Amino acid sequence: MKRLISNKQLLIRRIGLITYDILAVMASCALGLLMRFDMSYSELLQTPGSALWIEHIWHYLPIGIISTIIIFYLFHLYTSLWTYAGMPEMSSLLSACVISALVQAVGMLLLKQYVPRSYYFMYGMWLIIFVGVSRFAYRLFRTFVQKRTEKAKSVNVMVIGAGEAGNSLIREMNTSRYIQKSAMCVIDDNSAKIGNYIHGVKVVGGRNDIIEAAAEYDIDEIIIAMPSAPGKQIKEILDICKQTTCELKTLPGVYQLVNGEVNVSQLRKVDVTDLLGREPIQVDLDSIMGYVKDKVVLVTGGGGSIGSELCRQIATHVPKLLIIFDIYENSAYDIQQELKRKYPDLPLKVLIGSVRNTARVEDVFRTYHPDIVYHAAAHKHVPLMEDSPNEAIKNNVMGTWKLAQAALEYKAEKFVLISTDKAVNPTNIMGATKRICEMIVQSYDHKGKTDFVAVRFGNVLGSNGSVIPLFKKQIEAGGPVTVTDPNIIRYFMTIPEAVSLVLQAGAYAKGGEIFVLDMGEPVRILDLAENLIRLSGYVPGEDIDIVFTGLRPGEKLYEEMLMEEEGLQETANRLIHIGKPIEFDEEVFYRKLAELKIESKEEKADVRHWVKELVPTYQFTPGRGIHDDE
């Protein structure tokens, strides 16, 4: 019924336009001849031959009307949406009217219906006026009504700053249908600008006039459009603005980052890729992800930052079953709901449990027989693990051991351990436990047909517990931003980058490898903090302070991706390398690992010494134990 009504309305509208155009042709013919005589009908009648001219125009009129309607139809003058008419529609209208005038001139000459030569020009001019008015008057009326309606709903805005930023802000407020704001006045301390207008909005005074102007123009919101102004100046203006009841906003410096131009449409939240200092890594996963198709894939720690992204990318490559295994029910629930929404046909199982629980791990493998295991479950926070070293051992080391044993027993095809650059020459318990995990994976590769590999990369931008979320919270709170040391550097990747390379490394896995991801040049944490502050619209050291807190226990100034004994082998992807495994006595290793298991269960304070027995490159401060206050 709605479609029928719509079609009927469209038909009526087109009939109305055609009727109007017929009248427009008739009026243009009459006025085209009258203009030859200065719009004087009496003078026309007194001119010899005028009666014949009128007769010729009258005789040709039906042909002129029919030909004009056909021309207008061919130029889409009856099918265009005139509500949105612009230059293309104007061009079509002009062309159609000019061609109509030319056709009339040729037709009348061929039929020997002679009139003054100026008539054809005058006819075409009047036809353009009449037809243009009919088409564009509707749009102008709709625009006027829309603006009046929007203005009634809009927020009254005072813009502080009559520079390029203020100019662009006002222009977009005036032209965008999506911005429900009306610029009412502009404030600028430059006396030369006061009294002038920007897109019809008056510069009413300087900062001392803010309070008075806010009351006079009934201002709801004040926007400070001075992205390059020093923080001190902004603060002084903000102090004045706070005396009004208006909502205060500032235009961030991110406006001027692209081509030096200012554009409201470029406003967006800070993207972590802005902080990398390089182009994001692109991996063609479609060409290498065939190994997960029709496979049962288990992701431990599937609700975490890395684990959840693994699940997202695996879900797009048709696994037989995707199993998410996580101890934290809330994070597991979140990724479950997201995957159900995005991939309703995905075979998905979400299981709650700990990799430390032998019986639970055995039950998962016995029930589902996973073909591929991505082991992302781990305690990863360096300072927290320094205070709870036995928990790091029980979760990271013993959890990996139990999982590897189950993968071997139930004949999984691949086992991929997510490791870290902190495993290289570790100075903290978290890194040392990850190094032990790498050694477990390396040794288990000899025990059966399962390909055991580890993938080692550095810090992941935006992951849970990383510096970016912490810095953002500190900036939102007004600072200060805390950095441990001005010279500390780290390797960084985004979560999708790291996960895509992990998946590709899984495709290369033949067993026993430690894959090392090329993370580009390391980034100074201080630079990262300063860039994030600037991208948030503030000036480091002026608006937001940076405070150095000193290196935390177990923290290095820099991380390494390889130990000295390890060499590098190339892979088909230049961003993925293979570290040569370091040989060790596996019998001694597992004897000491069994002892470490007992020590950690008994919550021994000197457990680091036992870790040192397993990882000779582990460096720690003697005397630190689980009861230390730091």
Summary of the structure (lengths in Angstrom):
residues: 630
radius of gyration: 37.5
end to end distance: 74.1
largest distance: 125.3
contacts: 2051
relative contact order: 0.07
helix: 51%
strand: 14%
